[in-house]
């Protein structure tokens, strides 16, 4: 479908210096029933710096979409006339909900305290620990995936089961330079399934694997894998605090935000009542 105004006229308009400075009826691009689209309505959306030809092509495609949409919208209005009041109500409710949500988000960003003390995290965890149940098996491990063509595999073999902090620091420095993947140190809980996916190992029962293996070293065509399990927790166990720390912080923030917004609503309501801006008739 072609727009009402020919493309060559649009090119002339788009190349003029005063393109955005005026609006008159002769710039009418399209009309569908009672709706009209003017050149100035489109100008804010034309890509900045586009050539006259590209701009004209953009306008033509825009007008075509607009005309088709207006035709269909007119038919919808004619055939849903009995439901228009309900639709208008839903649109109004949706707009109000969006405004309130945007305002609440802005209030929370500007005024809500987001600093969470470690003591608050620990307290929240202890009070609700029965709700933090593991859905997967987790481990603290030293895991190194080492290419076969790098040197000093014996060094890794001598260090990856060591409890000594100095040895682990040496191992981490070596892995940083040579390993394809590694996790060194027992300060982080990991999902066992994620590690097993990285290894050429088929495990039918993760729980049996954990009960039966403390460490292993295996090799495929490209890598040698070293795994030492410092500690594990099974699916169904209470999830440890360190594994839930970020989740706990989000839960605390969400609860704090809920309380903050409830207080704000009460505050605004009380202010409106005190200013005699609230009247009820029932």
C-alpha positions in Angstrom: 0.0 0.0 0.0 1.3 3.4 -0.9 1.0 6.5 1.4 -1.2 9.4 0.4 1.8 11.6 -0.3 4.1 10.4 -3.1 7.6 9.4 -2.2 9.2 12.1 -4.4 7.4 14.8 -2.4 8.5 13.2 0.9 12.1 13.3 -0.4 11.9 17.0 -1.0 10.4 17.6 2.4 12.9 15.4 4.2 15.8 17.2 2.5 14.5 20.6 3.5 16.1 22.4 6.5 12.8 23.3 8.0 11.4 19.8 7.9 10.6 19.6 11.6 9.6 23.3 12.0 6.0 23.4 10.6 2.8 21.5 10.3 0.0 22.2 7.9 -2.9 20.2 6.5 -1.1 19.7 3.2 1.3 17.4 5.0 -1.5 14.9 5.6 0.0 11.4 4.9 -3.0 9.2 5.4 -6.6 9.1 6.5 -8.6 6.1 7.7 -12.2 6.8 8.6 -11.9 9.7 11.1 -8.2 9.2 12.0 -5.5 11.2 10.3 -1.7 10.8 10.2 0.5 13.9 9.5 4.2 14.1 8.5 5.0 15.8 11.8 3.6 12.8 13.7 6.3 10.6 12.2 9.2 13.0 12.4 10.4 12.1 15.9 10.8 8.4 14.8 12.8 9.0 11.7 16.4 7.7 12.3 18.7 10.6 12.9 21.2 11.2 10.1 19.3 8.9 7.6 19.6 9.9 3.9 16.5 11.4 2.2 15.9 8.1 0.4 16.2 6.0 3.6 13.9 8.5 5.4 11.3 8.3 2.7 11.4 4.5 2.8 10.9 4.6 6.6 8.0 7.0 6.2 6.3 4.8 3.6 6.7 1.7 5.7 5.4 3.5 8.8 2.4 4.9 7.0 1.6 1.4 5.6 1.6 -0.1 9.0 -0.4 2.7 10.5 -3.1 2.5 7.8 -3.5 -1.3 8.2 -3.6 -0.9 12.0 -6.3 1.8 11.8 -8.5 -0.2 9.5 -8.4 -3.2 11.8 -8.9 -0.9 14.9 -12.0 0.6 13.3 -13.5 -2.8 12.7 -12.7 -3.8 16.3 -14.4 -0.6 17.6 -17.5 -1.2 15.5 -17.9 -4.9 16.4 -17.0 -4.6 20.1 -19.1 -1.6 20.8 -21.0 -3.5 23.5 -17.7 -4.3 25.3 -16.0 -0.9 24.9 -16.9 0.3 28.3 -15.3 -2.8 29.9 -12.2 -2.4 27.7 -11.9 1.3 28.6 -12.2 0.3 32.3 -9.4 -2.3 31.9 -7.2 0.1 30.0 -7.7 2.7 32.8 -7.0 0.1 35.5 -3.8 -1.0 33.7 -2.6 2.6 33.3 -3.2 3.3 37.0 -1.4 0.1 38.0 1.6 1.0 35.8 1.7 4.6 37.2 1.6 3.2 40.8 4.3 0.6 40.1 6.6 3.2 38.5 6.1 5.6 41.5 6.6 2.8 44.0 9.8 1.8 42.3 11.1 5.3 42.2 10.3 5.8 45.9 12.1 2.6 46.8 15.2 3.6 44.9 15.4 7.1 46.3 14.3 6.5 50.0 14.5 2.9 51.0 17.5 1.7 53.0 19.1 -1.2 51.0 22.1 -1.9 53.4 21.7 -5.4 54.9 23.9 -6.3 57.9 25.4 -9.8 58.1 23.6 -10.2 61.5 20.3 -9.6 59.8 21.1 -12.3 57.2 22.0 -14.8 59.9 19.0 -14.0 62.0 16.6 -14.3 59.0 18.2 -17.7 58.1 18.0 -19.1 61.6 14.3 -18.1 62.0 13.4 -19.6 58.6 15.9 -22.4 58.0 13.2 -25.1 57.8 12.1 -23.4 54.6 15.5 -23.6 52.9 15.6 -27.2 51.7 18.0 -28.3 49.0 16.6 -29.2 45.6 20.0 -30.5 44.4 23.1 -32.0 45.7 25.8 -29.5 46.5 29.5 -29.7 47.2 32.6 -27.8 48.3 35.4 -29.0 46.1 38.8 -28.5 44.6 38.2 -29.2 40.9 40.7 -28.7 38.1 40.3 -29.3 34.4 43.7 -29.3 32.9 44.7 -29.6 29.2 47.0 -32.6 28.6 49.6 -30.5 26.8 50.4 -28.3 29.8 53.3 -29.2 32.1 53.4 -30.0 35.9 50.4 -32.3 36.2 52.3 -33.8 39.1 52.2 -30.5 40.9 48.4 -30.4 40.7 48.3 -34.0 41.8 50.4 -33.1 44.9 48.3 -30.1 45.9 44.7 -30.6 45.0 43.9 -32.6 48.1 46.0 -30.5 50.5 44.2 -28.7 53.4 47.1 -26.3 53.6 46.2 -22.7 52.6 49.6 -22.1 51.2 49.4 -25.1 49.0 46.0 -24.0 47.8 47.3 -20.6 47.0 50.0 -22.1 44.9 47.5 -24.4 43.1 45.2 -21.4 42.4 48.1 -19.4 40.9 49.0 -22.4 38.7 45.4 -22.9 37.6 44.9 -19.3 36.8 47.6 -19.6 34.2 47.0 -23.2 32.9 43.6 -24.7 33.7 40.6 -24.7 31.4 38.2 -24.7 34.4 38.9 -24.7 38.1 37.4 -24.2 41.6 39.9 -24.1 44.4 39.2 -23.6 48.1 36.3 -24.7 50.2 34.6 -21.3 50.7 32.0 -21.8 48.0 29.1 -24.3 47.6 28.6 -25.6 44.0 25.9 -27.7 42.4 27.3 -31.2 41.9 25.4 -31.7 38.6 27.2 -28.6 37.1 30.6 -30.1 37.8 29.7 -33.6 36.5 28.5 -32.1 33.3 32.0 -30.7 32.8 33.6 -34.2 33.3 33.6 -37.3 31.1 31.8 -39.2 33.8 28.5 -41.0 33.9 26.9 -41.0 37.3 23.6 -42.9 37.9 23.1 -41.8 41.5 24.7 -38.6 42.7 24.1 -39.4 46.3 25.9 -42.8 45.9 28.7 -41.1 44.1 29.2 -38.6 46.9 29.1 -41.4 49.6 31.6 -43.5 47.7 34.1 -41.0 46.4 36.2 -38.4 48.1 38.6 -37.7 45.3 39.3 -38.9 41.7 41.6 -38.2 38.7 40.4 -39.2 35.2 41.5 -38.4 31.7 40.0 -38.1 28.2 41.5 -37.3 24.9 42.1 -33.6 25.7 42.0 -33.0 29.5 42.9 -34.5 32.9 40.3 -33.9 35.6 41.1 -33.6 39.3 38.2 -33.6 41.8 38.5 -33.5 45.6 35.3 -33.3 47.6 35.8 -31.4 50.8 32.1 -31.5 52.0 28.7 -32.3 50.5 25.0 -31.8 51.3 22.3 -34.0 49.8 19.1 -33.1 48.1 16.5 -32.7 50.9 19.0 -31.5 53.5 18.7 -28.1 55.0 20.5 -25.7 52.7 23.6 -24.0 54.3 23.7 -20.4 55.0 26.6 -19.7 52.6 24.7 -21.3 49.7 21.6 -19.2 50.4 23.2 -15.9 51.2 22.2 -14.0 48.0 18.7 -15.5 48.1 18.4 -14.4 51.7 19.5 -10.9 50.9 16.8 -10.7 48.1 14.1 -12.0 50.5 15.1 -9.5 53.1 15.0 -6.7 50.6 11.6 -7.8 49.2 10.2 -7.9 52.8 11.7 -4.5 53.6 10.3 -3.0 50.3 6.8 -4.4 51.1 6.9 -2.8 54.6 8.3 0.4 53.2 5.6 0.8 50.6 2.8 -0.1 53.1 4.1 2.7 55.4 4.2 5.1 52.5 0.6 4.3 51.5 -0.6 5.0 55.0 1.5 8.2 55.2 0.0 9.5 51.9 -3.5 8.5 52.9 -3.3 10.2 56.3 -1.9 13.4 54.7 -4.8 13.5 52.3 -7.3 13.0 55.1 -5.7 15.7 57.2 -5.8 18.1 54.2 -9.5 17.4 53.7 -8.8 15.9 50.3 -10.7 12.7 51.0 -14.5 12.5 51.2 -16.7 9.5 51.2 -20.5 9.4 50.6 -21.9 6.1 51.9 
